[in-house]
Amino acid sequence: MNALNKLGWLGLTTFAVLLISGLLYIYSATDSPGYCTSQQRNISDEEFTQASLALLEFERHKDRLLWNTDPKLYENYIKSYEILQKNRKRDGFIEVNRSDTHSILNRILEYQQIQVILNANSGDGQIRFYYDVCGKLLHSEIGLRDTKYQTITTTDYPINH
């Protein structure tokens, strides 16, 4: 019975050592938080900010054709635009949230998401954009998934001319 007990402890110890070694290997093999492997770099907050602002302007100008037929839509646009411009001058207008990139589980599963909040200094009227760490737009509160662009990224997004 004593030999069987020793064998059990040896097996349990071996399992624990292998488990810890495996977890340490996985941790060391994962990319650092927010790192885009395909581009071999971290995309800056500035790039996410520029893309989000351009996408917001693109979406707002897309409705211009409807302004003549629906004056209320034009009034709403002007009102929201003025509020955004006023808030833009204050600190904290844009917030880039990278908290989802710090979880080891998210890094292992390659589910790192970056959130850009425009009008963050306002209690209401905030507009959120969600990107992966390589700059691909995953979702936004203003739509944009129905655009003619297959993939919207921080380096390839529609611009108003």
DSSP file (Angstrom, degrees, kcal/mol; ACC not computed):
  #  RESIDUE AA STRUCTURE BP1 BP2  ACC     N-H-->O    O-->H-N    N-H-->O    O-->H-N    TCO  KAPPA ALPHA  PHI   PSI    X-CA   Y-CA   Z-CA
    1    1 A M     >        0   0    0      0, 0.0     4,-2.0     0, 0.0     5,-0.1   0.000 360.0 360.0 360.0 -35.7    0.0    0.0    0.0
    2    2 A N  H  >  +     0   0    0      2,-0.2     4,-2.1     1,-0.2     5,-0.1   0.885 360.0  48.7 -65.3 -40.2    2.9    2.3    0.8
    3    3 A A  H  > S+     0   0    0      2,-0.2     4,-2.1     1,-0.2    -1,-0.2   0.868 110.6  51.4 -67.9 -36.3    4.4    1.8   -2.7
    4    4 A L  H  > S+     0   0    0      2,-0.2     4,-2.0     1,-0.2    -2,-0.2   0.874 108.9  51.2 -67.0 -38.1    1.0    2.5   -4.3
    5    5 A N  H  X S+     0   0    0     -4,-2.0     4,-2.2     2,-0.2    -2,-0.2   0.907 110.1  48.7 -64.5 -43.8    0.7    5.7   -2.3
    6    6 A K  H  X S+     0   0    0     -4,-2.1     4,-2.4     1,-0.2    -2,-0.2   0.893 110.1  51.7 -63.8 -40.3    4.1    6.8   -3.5
    7    7 A L  H  X S+     0   0    0     -4,-2.1     4,-2.3     2,-0.2    -1,-0.2   0.879 108.8  51.3 -64.6 -38.6    3.3    6.0   -7.1
    8    8 A G  H  X S+     0   0    0     -4,-2.0     4,-2.4     2,-0.2    -2,-0.2   0.925 111.6  46.3 -64.1 -45.6    0.0    8.1   -6.7
    9    9 A W  H  X S+     0   0    0     -4,-2.2     4,-2.7     2,-0.2    -2,-0.2   0.889 111.8  51.7 -64.8 -38.7    1.9   11.1   -5.4
   10   10 A L  H  X S+     0   0    0     -4,-2.4     4,-2.5     2,-0.2    -2,-0.2   0.917 111.6  46.9 -64.2 -42.9    4.6   10.8   -8.1
   11   11 A G  H  X S+     0   0    0     -4,-2.3     4,-2.4     2,-0.2    -2,-0.2   0.902 113.9  47.8 -64.6 -41.6    1.9   10.7  -10.8
   12   12 A L  H  X S+     0   0    0     -4,-2.4     4,-2.4     2,-0.2    -2,-0.2   0.901 113.1  48.0 -66.4 -41.7    0.1   13.7   -9.3
   13   13 A T  H  X S+     0   0    0     -4,-2.7     4,-2.5     2,-0.2    -2,-0.2   0.916 112.0  49.5 -65.0 -43.1    3.3   15.7   -8.9
   14   14 A T  H  X S+     0   0    0     -4,-2.5     4,-2.6     1,-0.2    -2,-0.2   0.914 111.2  49.6 -61.7 -43.8    4.3   14.8  -12.5
   15   15 A F  H  X S+     0   0    0     -4,-2.4     4,-2.6     2,-0.2    -2,-0.2   0.921 111.3  49.0 -61.0 -44.7    0.8   15.9  -13.8
   16   16 A A  H  X S+     0   0    0     -4,-2.4     4,-2.5     2,-0.2     5,-0.2   0.908 111.9  48.4 -63.5 -42.5    1.1   19.2  -11.8
   17   17 A V  H  X S+     0   0    0     -4,-2.5     4,-2.6     2,-0.2    -1,-0.2   0.921 113.6  46.9 -64.6 -44.0    4.6   19.9  -13.2
   18   18 A L  H  X S+     0   0    0     -4,-2.6     4,-2.6     2,-0.2    -2,-0.2   0.899 112.5  50.1 -64.8 -40.3    3.5   19.2  -16.8
   19   19 A L  H  X S+     0   0    0     -4,-2.6     4,-2.4     2,-0.2    -2,-0.2   0.934 113.2  45.1 -63.2 -46.9    0.3   21.3  -16.4
   20   20 A I  H  X S+     0   0    0     -4,-2.5     4,-2.4     2,-0.2    -2,-0.2   0.905 113.6  50.6 -64.6 -41.6    2.3   24.3  -15.0
   21   21 A S  H  X S+     0   0    0     -4,-2.6     4,-2.3    -5,-0.2    -2,-0.2   0.915 110.9  49.2 -62.1 -43.0    4.9   23.9  -17.7
   22   22 A G  H  X S+     0   0    0     -4,-2.6     4,-2.6     2,-0.2    -2,-0.2   0.915 111.6  48.1 -63.3 -43.5    2.3   23.8  -20.4
   23   23 A L  H  X S+     0   0    0     -4,-2.4     4,-2.5     1,-0.2    -2,-0.2   0.898 111.5  50.2 -64.9 -40.6    0.5   26.9  -19.1
   24   24 A L  H  X S+     0   0    0     -4,-2.4     4,-2.3     2,-0.2    -1,-0.2   0.889 111.2  49.8 -64.2 -38.4    3.8   28.8  -18.8
   25   25 A Y  H  X S+     0   0    0     -4,-2.3     4,-2.0     2,-0.2    -2,-0.2   0.942 111.4  47.6 -65.0 -46.8    4.6   27.8  -22.4
   26   26 A I  H  X S+     0   0    0     -4,-2.6     4,-1.3     1,-0.2    -2,-0.2   0.920 112.6  50.1 -60.1 -43.4    1.2   28.9  -23.7
   27   27 A Y  H  < S+     0   0    0     -4,-2.5     3,-0.3     1,-0.2    -1,-0.2   0.911 113.4  44.8 -62.1 -42.7    1.6   32.2  -21.8
   28   28 A S  H  < S+     0   0    0     -4,-2.3    -1,-0.2     1,-0.2    -2,-0.2   0.777 112.4  52.7 -73.5 -24.9    5.1   32.8  -23.2
   29   29 A A  H  < S+     0   0    0     -4,-2.0    -1,-0.2    -5,-0.2    -2,-0.2   0.674  90.8  92.5 -85.5 -17.1    4.0   31.9  -26.8
   30   30 A T  S  < S-     0   0    0     -4,-1.3    78,-0.1    -3,-0.3    77,-0.0  -0.412  84.5-103.9 -76.2 154.6    1.0   34.2  -26.9
   31   31 A D        -     0   0    0     76,-0.3     3,-0.1     1,-0.1    -1,-0.1  -0.302  41.7 -93.5 -71.2 159.6    1.4   37.7  -28.3
   32   32 A S    >   -     0   0    0      1,-0.2     3,-2.1     2,-0.1    -1,-0.1  -0.318  63.2 -69.7 -68.2 159.5    1.7   40.7  -26.0
   33   33 A P  T 3  S+     0   0    0      0, 0.0    -1,-0.2     0, 0.0    69,-0.1  -0.270 120.5   5.9 -55.5 128.3   -1.6   42.5  -25.3
   34   34 A G  T 3  S+     0   0    0     67,-0.3     9,-0.6     1,-0.2     2,-0.4   0.512  90.8 146.1  80.5   5.4   -2.9   44.3  -28.4
   35   35 A Y  E <   -A   42   0A   0     -3,-2.1     2,-0.7     7,-0.2    -1,-0.2  -0.628  40.9-147.1 -82.8 130.8   -0.2   42.9  -30.8
   36   36 A C  E  >> -A   41   0A   0      5,-2.4     5,-1.6    -2,-0.4     4,-1.0  -0.864   9.1-168.0 -97.3 110.1   -1.3   42.3  -34.4
   37   37 A T  T  45S+     0   0    0     -2,-0.7     3,-0.2     1,-0.2    -1,-0.2   0.893  83.5  55.7 -66.1 -41.5    0.7   39.3  -35.6
   38   38 A S  T  45S+     0   0    0      1,-0.2    -1,-0.2     2,-0.1    -2,-0.0   0.829 119.8  32.0 -65.9 -30.3   -0.2   39.7  -39.3
   39   39 A Q  T  45S-     0   0    0      2,-0.2    -1,-0.2    -3,-0.2    -2,-0.2   0.487 102.8-133.3-100.3  -5.5    1.1   43.3  -39.4
   40   40 A Q  T  <5S+     0   0    0     -4,-1.0     2,-0.3    -3,-0.2    -3,-0.2   0.903  72.2  77.9  53.1  49.0    3.8   42.6  -36.8
   41   41 A R  E   <S-A   36   0A   0     -5,-1.6    -5,-2.4    -7,-0.1     2,-0.5  -0.981  83.1-100.6-166.9 165.5    3.0   45.7  -34.7
   42   42 A N  E     -A   35   0A   0     -2,-0.3     2,-0.4    -7,-0.2    -7,-0.2  -0.867  38.9-129.0 -92.3 131.4    0.7   47.3  -32.2
   43   43 A I        -     0   0    0     -9,-0.6    92,-0.1    90,-0.5    -2,-0.0  -0.696  30.2-120.8 -82.3 132.0   -1.8   49.6  -33.9
   44   44 A S     >  -     0   0    0     -2,-0.4     4,-1.7     1,-0.1     3,-0.3  -0.247  11.6-118.4 -74.5 158.4   -1.7   53.0  -32.2
   45   45 A D  H  > S+     0   0    0      1,-0.2     4,-2.5     2,-0.2     5,-0.2   0.859 115.3  61.0 -58.8 -36.2   -4.7   54.7  -30.4
   46   46 A E  H  > S+     0   0    0      1,-0.2     4,-2.8     2,-0.2    -1,-0.2   0.887 102.2  50.0 -61.2 -40.6   -4.2   57.5  -33.0
   47   47 A E  H  > S+     0   0    0     -3,-0.3     4,-2.1     2,-0.2    -1,-0.2   0.912 112.1  47.2 -65.7 -42.1   -4.9   55.1  -35.9
   48   48 A F  H  X S+     0   0    0     -4,-1.7     4,-2.1     2,-0.2    -2,-0.2   0.897 113.5  49.7 -64.2 -39.5   -8.1   53.8  -34.2
   49   49 A T  H  X S+     0   0    0     -4,-2.5     4,-2.5     2,-0.2     5,-0.2   0.937 110.4  48.4 -65.0 -48.7   -9.2   57.3  -33.5
   50   50 A Q  H  X S+     0   0    0     -4,-2.8     4,-2.2     1,-0.2     5,-0.2   0.908 112.7  48.5 -60.2 -43.2   -8.6   58.6  -37.0
   51   51 A A  H  X S+     0   0    0     -4,-2.1     4,-2.4    -5,-0.2    -1,-0.2   0.914 112.1  48.9 -64.3 -42.6  -10.5   55.7  -38.6
   52   52 A S  H  X S+     0   0    0     -4,-2.1     4,-2.2     2,-0.2    -2,-0.2   0.907 111.9  48.0 -65.6 -42.5  -13.4   56.1  -36.2
   53   53 A L  H  X S+     0   0    0     -4,-2.5     4,-2.2     2,-0.2    -1,-0.2   0.908 113.1  48.3 -64.5 -41.5  -13.7   59.8  -36.8
   54   54 A A  H  X S+     0   0    0     -4,-2.2     4,-2.5    -5,-0.2    -2,-0.2   0.897 111.5  50.0 -65.7 -39.9  -13.6   59.3  -40.6
   55   55 A L  H  X S+     0   0    0     -4,-2.4     4,-2.4     2,-0.2    -1,-0.2   0.878 109.2  52.0 -66.8 -37.1  -16.2   56.5  -40.4
   56   56 A L  H  X S+     0   0    0     -4,-2.2     4,-2.2     2,-0.2    -2,-0.2   0.940 112.2  45.2 -63.1 -47.0  -18.5   58.7  -38.3
   57   57 A E  H  X S+     0   0    0     -4,-2.2     4,-2.3     1,-0.2    -2,-0.2   0.902 112.2  52.3 -63.9 -40.8  -18.2   61.5  -40.9
   58   58 A F  H  X S+     0   0    0     -4,-2.5     4,-1.2   100,-0.2    -1,-0.2   0.929 111.2  46.7 -60.2 -46.0  -18.7   59.1  -43.8
   59   59 A E  H  X S+     0   0    0     -4,-2.4     4,-0.6     1,-0.2    -1,-0.2   0.889 112.1  49.9 -65.5 -40.1  -21.9   57.7  -42.2
   60   60 A R  H >< S+     0   0    0     -4,-2.2     3,-0.7     1,-0.2    -1,-0.2   0.885 112.4  46.8 -67.9 -38.3  -23.3   61.1  -41.4
   61   61 A H  H >< S+     0   0    0     -4,-2.3     3,-1.5     1,-0.2     4,-0.2   0.678  95.9  74.6 -78.3 -16.8  -22.7   62.4  -45.0
   62   62 A K  H >< S+     0   0    0     -4,-1.2     3,-0.5     1,-0.3    -1,-0.2   0.798  92.9  55.5 -63.4 -27.8  -24.2   59.3  -46.5
   63   63 A D  T XX S+     0   0    0     -3,-0.7     3,-1.4    -4,-0.6     4,-0.6   0.380  74.7 104.4 -86.6   4.1  -27.7   60.6  -45.5
   64   64 A R  H X> S+     0   0    0     -3,-1.5     3,-1.2     1,-0.3     4,-0.6   0.847  72.3  61.2 -56.0 -36.6  -27.3   63.9  -47.3
   65   65 A L  H <4 S+     0   0    0     -3,-0.5     4,-0.4     1,-0.3     3,-0.4   0.801 103.1  51.9 -61.6 -28.1  -29.6   62.8  -50.2
   66   66 A L  H <> S+     0   0    0     -3,-1.4     4,-2.1     1,-0.2    -1,-0.3   0.623  87.6  83.0 -83.4 -13.1  -32.4   62.4  -47.7
   67   67 A W  H << S+     0   0    0     -3,-1.2     7,-0.3    -4,-0.6    -1,-0.2   0.877  89.5  50.5 -61.7 -38.7  -32.0   65.9  -46.2
   68   68 A N  T  < S+     0   0    0     -4,-0.6    -1,-0.2    -3,-0.4    -2,-0.1   0.853 116.1  41.5 -68.1 -33.9  -34.0   67.6  -49.0
   69   69 A T  T  4 S+     0   0    0     -4,-0.4    -2,-0.2     1,-0.3    -1,-0.2   0.734 123.9  36.1 -85.8 -22.9  -36.9   65.1  -48.6
   70   70 A D    >X  -     0   0    0     -4,-2.1     4,-1.3     1,-0.1     3,-0.8  -0.784  59.8-179.4-133.7  90.4  -36.8   65.1  -44.8
   71   71 A P  H 3> S+     0   0    0      0, 0.0     4,-2.4     0, 0.0     5,-0.2   0.792  83.6  63.0 -60.4 -28.1  -36.0   68.4  -43.1
   72   72 A K  H 3> S+     0   0    0      1,-0.2     4,-2.6     2,-0.2     5,-0.2   0.890  99.9  53.2 -63.9 -38.6  -36.3   66.9  -39.7
   73   73 A L  H <> S+     0   0    0     -3,-0.8     4,-2.2     1,-0.2    -1,-0.2   0.905 109.1  49.1 -61.8 -41.7  -33.4   64.6  -40.5
   74   74 A Y  H  X S+     0   0    0     -4,-1.3     4,-2.6    -7,-0.3    -2,-0.2   0.916 110.4  50.4 -64.7 -43.4  -31.3   67.6  -41.5
   75   75 A E  H  X S+     0   0    0     -4,-2.4     4,-2.6     1,-0.2    -2,-0.2   0.925 111.1  48.8 -59.8 -45.1  -32.2   69.4  -38.2
   76   76 A N  H  X S+     0   0    0     -4,-2.6     4,-2.6     1,-0.2     5,-0.2   0.895 110.9  50.9 -62.5 -39.9  -31.2   66.3  -36.2
   77   77 A Y  H  X S+     0   0    0     -4,-2.2     4,-2.7     2,-0.2    -2,-0.2   0.945 111.6  46.6 -62.3 -48.7  -27.9   66.1  -38.1
   78   78 A I  H  X S+     0   0    0     -4,-2.6     4,-2.5     1,-0.2    -2,-0.2   0.914 113.6  49.3 -61.0 -43.8  -27.1   69.7  -37.5
   79   79 A K  H  X S+     0   0    0     -4,-2.6     4,-2.1    -5,-0.2    -1,-0.2   0.943 114.7  42.7 -62.7 -48.7  -28.0   69.5  -33.8
   80   80 A S  H  X S+     0   0    0     -4,-2.6     4,-2.5     1,-0.2    -1,-0.2   0.869 113.4  53.5 -67.5 -35.0  -26.0   66.3  -33.2
   81   81 A Y  H  X S+     0   0    0     -4,-2.7     4,-2.6    -5,-0.2    -1,-0.2   0.918 108.8  49.0 -64.4 -43.2  -23.1   67.7  -35.2
   82   82 A E  H  X S+     0   0    0     -4,-2.5     4,-2.3     2,-0.2    -2,-0.2   0.905 111.5  49.2 -63.3 -41.6  -23.0   70.9  -33.1
   83   83 A I  H  X S+     0   0    0     -4,-2.1     4,-2.6     2,-0.2     5,-0.2   0.930 112.3  48.5 -63.1 -44.9  -23.0   68.9  -29.9
   84   84 A L  H  X S+     0   0    0     -4,-2.5     4,-2.2     1,-0.2    -2,-0.2   0.921 111.9  48.9 -60.7 -44.4  -20.2   66.7  -31.1
   85   85 A Q  H  X S+     0   0    0     -4,-2.6     4,-0.8     2,-0.2    -1,-0.2   0.886 112.2  48.7 -65.3 -38.2  -18.1   69.6  -32.2
   86   86 A K  H >< S+     0   0    0     -4,-2.3     3,-0.7     1,-0.2     4,-0.3   0.929 114.9  44.2 -65.8 -45.1  -18.6   71.4  -28.9
   87   87 A N  H >< S+     0   0    0     -4,-2.6     3,-1.4     1,-0.2    -2,-0.2   0.800 102.5  68.0 -69.1 -28.4  -17.7   68.2  -26.9
   88   88 A R  H 3< S+     0   0    0     -4,-2.2    -1,-0.2     1,-0.3     5,-0.2   0.788  93.9  58.1 -62.4 -28.1  -14.7   67.6  -29.2
   89   89 A K  T << S+     0   0    0     -4,-0.8    -1,-0.3    -3,-0.7     2,-0.2   0.658  95.7  81.3 -77.2 -15.3  -13.0   70.7  -27.8
   90   90 A R  S X  S-     0   0    0     -3,-1.4     3,-0.9    -4,-0.3    31,-0.1  -0.549  93.0 -94.3 -91.3 156.9  -13.1   69.3  -24.3
   91   91 A D  T 3  S+     0   0    0      1,-0.2    -1,-0.1    -2,-0.2    -2,-0.1  -0.358 106.2  30.7 -63.7 146.0  -10.8   66.8  -22.8
   92   92 A G  T 3   +     0   0    0      2,-0.1    29,-0.2    -4,-0.1    -1,-0.2   0.675  69.9 134.6  82.3  18.9  -11.8   63.2  -22.9
   93   93 A F  S <  S+     0   0    0     -3,-0.9    27,-2.8    -5,-0.2    26,-1.0   0.905  72.8  39.8 -64.7 -40.0  -13.8   63.4  -26.2
   94   94 A I  E     -B  118   0B   0     24,-0.2     2,-0.4    25,-0.2    24,-0.2  -0.923  67.7-176.4-115.4 134.4  -12.2   60.2  -27.4
   95   95 A E  E     -B  117   0B   0     22,-2.2    22,-3.1    -2,-0.4     2,-0.6  -0.996  10.6-160.2-129.0 129.9  -11.5   57.1  -25.3
   96   96 A V  E     -B  116   0B   0     -2,-0.4     2,-0.6    20,-0.2    20,-0.2  -0.949  11.5-161.2-110.1 117.8   -9.7   54.0  -26.5
   97   97 A N  E     +B  115   0B   0     18,-3.5    18,-2.5    -2,-0.6     3,-0.2  -0.879  21.2 166.8-105.9 115.7  -10.4   51.1  -24.3
   98   98 A R    >   +     0   0    0     -2,-0.6     3,-1.9    16,-0.2     4,-0.4   0.100  39.2 117.9-110.5  19.8   -7.9   48.2  -24.6
   99   99 A S  G >   +     0   0    0      1,-0.3     3,-1.2     2,-0.2     4,-0.4   0.811  69.9  60.5 -62.4 -30.2   -9.0   46.3  -21.5
  100  100 A D  G 3  S+     0   0    0     13,-0.5    -1,-0.3     1,-0.2     3,-0.2   0.621  96.4  63.2 -71.3 -10.6  -10.1   43.2  -23.5
  101  101 A T  G <  S+     0   0    0     -3,-1.9   -67,-0.3    12,-0.2    -1,-0.2   0.599  92.3  63.6 -87.9 -10.4   -6.5   42.8  -24.8
  102  102 A H  S <  S+     0   0    0     -3,-1.2     2,-0.3    -4,-0.4    -1,-0.2   0.654  74.3 101.7 -91.4 -15.3   -5.0   42.2  -21.3
  103  103 A S     >  -     0   0    0     -4,-0.4     4,-2.0    -3,-0.2     5,-0.2  -0.536  64.6-147.1 -72.2 129.0   -6.8   38.9  -20.5
  104  104 A I  H  > S+     0   0    0     -2,-0.3     4,-2.4     1,-0.2     5,-0.2   0.870 100.4  54.4 -63.2 -35.9   -4.5   35.9  -21.0
  105  105 A L  H  > S+     0   0    0      2,-0.2     4,-2.5     1,-0.2    -1,-0.2   0.918 107.8  48.7 -64.8 -42.9   -7.6   33.9  -22.0
  106  106 A N  H  4>S+     0   0    0      1,-0.2     5,-3.0     2,-0.2     4,-0.4   0.879 112.0  50.0 -63.0 -37.3   -8.5   36.4  -24.7
  107  107 A R  H ><5S+     0   0    0     -4,-2.0     3,-0.5     3,-0.2   -76,-0.3   0.901 111.3  47.5 -69.0 -39.9   -5.0   36.4  -26.0
  108  108 A I  H 3<5S+     0   0    0     -4,-2.4    -2,-0.2     1,-0.2    -1,-0.2   0.915 117.1  42.6 -65.9 -42.1   -4.9   32.6  -26.2
  109  109 A L  T 3<5S-     0   0    0     -4,-2.5    -1,-0.2    -5,-0.2    -2,-0.2   0.459 110.5-124.5 -82.9  -0.6   -8.2   32.5  -28.0
  110  110 A E  T < 5 +     0   0    0     -3,-0.5     2,-0.3    -4,-0.4    -3,-0.2   0.884  68.9 133.6  56.5  43.3   -7.2   35.4  -30.2
  111  111 A Y      < +     0   0    0     -5,-3.0     2,-0.6    -6,-0.2    -1,-0.1  -0.561  20.3 150.1-118.2  64.0  -10.3   37.4  -29.1
  112  112 A Q        -     0   0    0     -2,-0.3    21,-0.7    -5,-0.1     2,-0.4  -0.871  22.9-172.0 -99.5 125.5   -8.7   40.8  -28.3
  113  113 A Q  E     - C   0 132B   0     -2,-0.6   -13,-0.5    19,-0.2     2,-0.5  -0.945  13.1-156.2-123.6 138.9  -11.1   43.6  -28.9
  114  114 A I  E     - C   0 131B   0     17,-3.2    17,-3.0    -2,-0.4     2,-0.5  -0.955  10.4-155.3-115.7 129.9  -10.4   47.4  -28.9
  115  115 A Q  E     -BC  97 130B   0    -18,-2.5   -18,-3.5    -2,-0.5     2,-0.5  -0.897   4.0-164.2-108.9 129.4  -13.2   49.8  -28.2
  116  116 A V  E     -BC  96 129B   0     13,-2.9    13,-2.4    -2,-0.5     2,-0.6  -0.962   7.0-164.6-112.0 124.5  -13.2   53.4  -29.4
  117  117 A I  E >   -BC  95 128B   0    -22,-3.1   -22,-2.2    -2,-0.5     3,-0.5  -0.941   0.8-162.4-113.3 118.5  -15.7   55.7  -27.8
  118  118 A L  E 3  S+BC  94 127B   0      9,-3.1     9,-2.2    -2,-0.6   -24,-0.2  -0.757  80.0  21.8 -94.6 146.7  -16.4   59.0  -29.4
  119  119 A N  T >  S+     0   0    0    -26,-1.0     3,-1.6    -2,-0.3    -1,-0.2   0.848  77.8 155.4  65.2  35.1  -18.1   61.7  -27.3
  120  120 A A  T <   +     0   0    0    -27,-2.8   -27,-0.2    -3,-0.5   -26,-0.1   0.761  62.7  63.3 -65.5 -26.1  -16.8   59.8  -24.2
  121  121 A N  T 3  S+     0   0    0    -29,-0.2     2,-0.4   -28,-0.1    -1,-0.3   0.478  91.4  82.7 -79.5  -0.4  -17.0   63.0  -22.1
  122  122 A S  S <  S-     0   0    0     -3,-1.6     4,-0.1   -29,-0.2     3,-0.0  -0.813  76.5-138.7-103.4 143.7  -20.7   63.1  -22.6
  123  123 A G  S    S+     0   0    0     -2,-0.4     2,-0.3     2,-0.1     3,-0.2   0.849  90.3  19.0 -67.8 -33.6  -23.1   61.2  -20.5
  124  124 A D  S    S+     0   0    0      1,-0.1    -2,-0.0    -3,-0.0    -3,-0.0  -0.820 104.0  53.5-129.6 171.4  -25.2   60.4  -23.5
  125  125 A G        +     0   0    0     -2,-0.3     2,-0.2     1,-0.2    -1,-0.1   0.687  67.5 157.5  77.3  17.5  -24.7   60.4  -27.2
  126  126 A Q        -     0   0    0     -3,-0.2     2,-0.5    -6,-0.1    -1,-0.2  -0.518  28.5-153.8 -75.0 144.7  -21.6   58.2  -27.0
  127  127 A I  E     -C  118   0B   0     -9,-2.2    -9,-3.1    -2,-0.2     2,-0.4  -0.981   9.9-158.9-123.6 123.3  -20.7   56.4  -30.2
  128  128 A R  E     -C  117   0B   0     -2,-0.5    13,-2.4   -11,-0.2     2,-0.4  -0.830  10.6-172.2-110.6 140.6  -18.7   53.1  -30.0
  129  129 A F  E     -CD 116 140B   0    -13,-2.4   -13,-2.9    -2,-0.4     2,-0.5  -0.978  10.9-154.1-123.9 140.5  -16.6   51.3  -32.5
  130  130 A Y  E     +CD 115 139B   0      9,-3.2     8,-3.5    -2,-0.4     9,-1.5  -0.972  17.7 174.2-120.9 125.0  -15.2   47.8  -31.9
  131  131 A Y  E     -CD 114 137B   0    -17,-3.0   -17,-3.2    -2,-0.5     6,-0.2  -0.856  29.4-122.3-122.5 156.7  -12.0   46.7  -33.7
  132  132 A D  E >   -C  113   0B   0      4,-2.0     3,-2.0    -2,-0.3   -19,-0.2  -0.453  46.6 -93.4 -84.9 175.3   -9.9   43.6  -33.5
  133  133 A V  T 3  S+     0   0    0    -21,-0.7   -90,-0.5     1,-0.3   -97,-0.2   0.669 125.6  59.0 -68.6 -14.6   -6.2   44.2  -32.7
  134  134 A C  T 3  S-     0   0    0      2,-0.1    -1,-0.3   -99,-0.1    20,-0.2   0.331 122.5-102.9 -94.0   7.2   -5.3   44.3  -36.4
  135  135 A G  S <  S+     0   0    0     -3,-2.0    19,-0.5     1,-0.3     2,-0.4   0.531  70.3 146.8  90.7   6.6   -7.6   47.2  -37.0
  136  136 A K  B     -E  153   0C   0     17,-0.2    -4,-2.0    18,-0.1     2,-0.4  -0.643  52.0-121.4 -79.4 128.6  -10.6   45.4  -38.6
  137  137 A L  E     +D  131   0B   0     15,-3.8    15,-0.3    -2,-0.4    -6,-0.3  -0.560  33.7 175.5 -70.1 122.6  -13.9   46.9  -37.7
  138  138 A L  E     -     0   0B   0     -8,-3.5     2,-0.3    -2,-0.4    -7,-0.2   0.814  62.0 -21.8 -94.4 -38.7  -16.0   44.3  -36.0
  139  139 A H  E     -D  130   0B   0     -9,-1.5    -9,-3.2     5,-0.0    -1,-0.4  -0.978  54.6-168.2-166.7 154.7  -19.1   46.4  -35.0
  140  140 A S  E >   -D  129   0B   0     -2,-0.3     3,-1.0   -11,-0.2   -11,-0.2  -0.983  33.0-121.4-149.3 160.8  -20.2   49.9  -34.4
  141  141 A E  T 3  S+     0   0    0    -13,-2.4   -12,-0.1    -2,-0.3     3,-0.1   0.530 110.8  55.0 -79.9  -5.3  -23.2   51.6  -33.0
  142  142 A I  T 3  S-     0   0    0    -14,-0.3     2,-0.7     1,-0.3    -1,-0.2   0.213 107.4-122.1-110.9  15.1  -23.8   53.5  -36.2
  143  143 A G    <   +     0   0    0     -3,-1.0    -1,-0.3     1,-0.1    -3,-0.2  -0.760  48.4 159.2  91.8-119.9  -24.0   50.5  -38.5
  144  144 A L    >   +     0   0    0     -2,-0.7     3,-1.1    -3,-0.1    -1,-0.1   0.233  50.1 101.4  76.7 -10.1  -21.4   50.6  -41.3
  145  145 A R  T 3  S+     0   0    0      1,-0.2    -1,-0.1    -5,-0.1    -2,-0.1   0.703  77.3  59.6 -74.3 -15.2  -21.6   46.8  -41.8
  146  146 A D  T 3  S+     0   0    0      2,-0.0    -1,-0.2     0, 0.0     4,-0.1   0.297  80.1 117.0 -94.4  10.4  -23.8   47.5  -44.9
  147  147 A T  S <  S-     0   0    0     -3,-1.1    -4,-0.0     2,-0.2     0, 0.0  -0.238  81.0-109.2 -72.6 167.5  -21.3   49.6  -46.7
  148  148 A K  S    S+     0   0    0      2,-0.0     2,-0.5     0, 0.0    -1,-0.1   0.600  94.1  97.5 -73.2  -9.2  -19.9   48.6  -50.1
  149  149 A Y        -     0   0    0      1,-0.2     3,-0.2     7,-0.0    -2,-0.2  -0.688  64.4-154.8 -83.8 127.6  -16.6   47.9  -48.4
  150  150 A Q  S    S+     0   0    0     -2,-0.5     2,-0.5     1,-0.3    -1,-0.2   0.945  81.9  18.8 -66.3 -48.3  -16.1   44.2  -47.5
  151  151 A T        -     0   0    0    -15,-0.0     2,-0.6     2,-0.0    -1,-0.3  -0.988  68.2-158.1-129.6 127.3  -13.6   44.9  -44.7
  152  152 A I        +     0   0    0     -2,-0.5   -15,-3.8   -15,-0.3     2,-0.2  -0.911  24.7 164.7-103.8 125.2  -13.2   48.2  -42.9
  153  153 A T  B     -E  136   0C   0      3,-2.0     3,-0.3    -2,-0.6   -17,-0.2  -0.759  53.7 -96.5-130.0 176.9   -9.8   48.6  -41.2
  154  154 A T  S    S+     0   0    0    -19,-0.5     3,-0.2    -2,-0.2   -19,-0.1   0.670 127.3  39.1 -69.9 -15.1   -7.8   51.4  -39.7
  155  155 A T  S    S+     0   0    0      1,-0.2     2,-0.3   -20,-0.1    -1,-0.2   0.508 119.9  44.2-110.1  -6.7   -5.9   51.6  -42.9
  156  156 A D  S    S+     0   0    0     -3,-0.3    -3,-2.0     2,-0.0    -1,-0.2  -0.760  74.5 131.9-141.2  90.4   -8.8   51.0  -45.4
  157  157 A Y        -     0   0    0     -2,-0.3     2,-0.1    -5,-0.2    -5,-0.1  -0.962  58.5 -91.2-139.5 155.7  -11.9   53.0  -44.6
  158  158 A P        -     0   0    0      0, 0.0     2,-0.4     0, 0.0  -100,-0.2  -0.390  39.7-165.5 -70.0 143.3  -14.3   55.1  -46.6
  159  159 A I        -     0   0    0     -2,-0.1     2,-0.3  -101,-0.1  -104,-0.1  -0.975  21.8-117.3-128.6 141.4  -13.6   58.9  -46.7
  160  160 A N              0   0    0     -2,-0.4  -102,-0.1  -106,-0.2  -103,-0.0  -0.577 360.0 360.0 -74.8 138.5  -15.9   61.7  -47.7
  161  161 A H              0   0    0     -2,-0.3    -1,-0.1     0, 0.0     0, 0.0   0.389 360.0 360.0-108.5 360.0  -14.6   63.6  -50.7
